[in-house]
């Protein structure tokens, strides 16, 4: 694997504890490739990642998203709206 980019992986657990990984990854690969890598290297399990949604800097991304240098890939539980949408929703309620 040719290492060309540095990325950040973040998962905020329901108790607000944060799992954070910085890693180097191959350039021009998709989120799906990253998920396979995270499973293969035992950073996360297949069961854990199969039930999650993903984002990059607060915007929801799909599995065909191309990972870029300095991306922050966010792992979400049961995503009904993106973090940015939730902030807007909460702001409008107040």
C-alpha positions in Angstrom: 0.0 0.0 0.0 1.4 3.4 -1.0 0.9 5.8 1.8 0.1 9.3 0.5 -2.4 11.0 2.8 -3.0 11.5 6.5 -6.6 11.2 7.8 -8.4 11.3 11.1 -11.0 8.9 12.2 -13.5 9.9 15.0 -16.3 8.0 16.7 -18.2 9.6 19.6 -19.7 6.9 21.7 -23.2 7.3 23.3 -21.5 8.2 26.6 -19.6 11.0 24.8 -16.3 9.2 25.1 -14.3 9.7 21.9 -12.4 7.1 19.9 -9.8 8.9 17.8 -7.3 7.6 15.3 -4.9 9.4 13.1 -3.6 7.2 10.3 -1.9 7.3 6.9 -3.8 5.9 4.0 -3.5 5.4 0.3 -4.4 8.2 -2.1 -7.5 8.0 -4.4 -9.2 5.4 -2.3 -12.9 5.4 -1.3 -14.6 5.2 2.1 -15.4 1.6 1.3 -11.7 0.9 0.9 -11.1 2.7 4.2 -13.7 0.6 6.0 -12.1 -2.6 4.6 -8.7 -1.4 5.9 -10.1 -0.5 9.4 -11.6 -4.0 9.6 -8.5 -5.8 8.2 -6.2 -3.9 10.8 -8.7 -4.7 13.6 -9.2 -1.0 14.4 -13.0 -1.7 14.2 -15.0 -4.9 13.7 -17.2 -5.8 10.8 -20.3 -5.9 13.1 -19.5 -2.4 14.5 -19.0 -0.7 11.1 -21.8 -2.4 9.3 -24.4 -0.5 11.4 -22.9 2.9 11.1 -23.3 6.1 8.9 -20.3 8.2 7.9 -19.4 11.8 7.5 -16.6 14.2 6.7 -16.4 17.5 8.6 -20.1 17.2 9.5 -21.5 16.3 6.1 -22.9 12.8 5.4 -20.8 10.8 2.9 -21.5 7.6 1.0 -19.2 4.6 0.6 -18.0 5.8 -2.8 -16.7 9.1 -1.4 -13.0 9.5 -2.3 -10.8 10.1 0.8 -8.7 13.2 0.7 -5.6 14.3 2.6 -6.5 15.8 6.0 -10.1 14.5 5.9 -11.8 13.9 9.3 -13.9 10.8 8.8 -16.7 10.6 11.4 -18.5 7.5 12.4 -22.1 8.0 13.4 -24.7 5.8 15.3 -28.2 5.6 13.8 -27.8 8.9 11.8 -31.1 10.6 11.2 -29.6 13.9 10.3 -26.0 15.1 9.9 -24.3 17.1 12.7 -24.7 20.3 10.7 -28.4 19.7 10.1 -28.9 18.9 13.8 -27.2 22.2 14.9 -29.5 24.1 12.5 -32.5 22.2 13.8 -31.6 22.9 17.5 -30.9 26.6 16.6 -34.4 27.0 15.0 -36.1 25.3 18.1 -34.6 27.9 20.5 
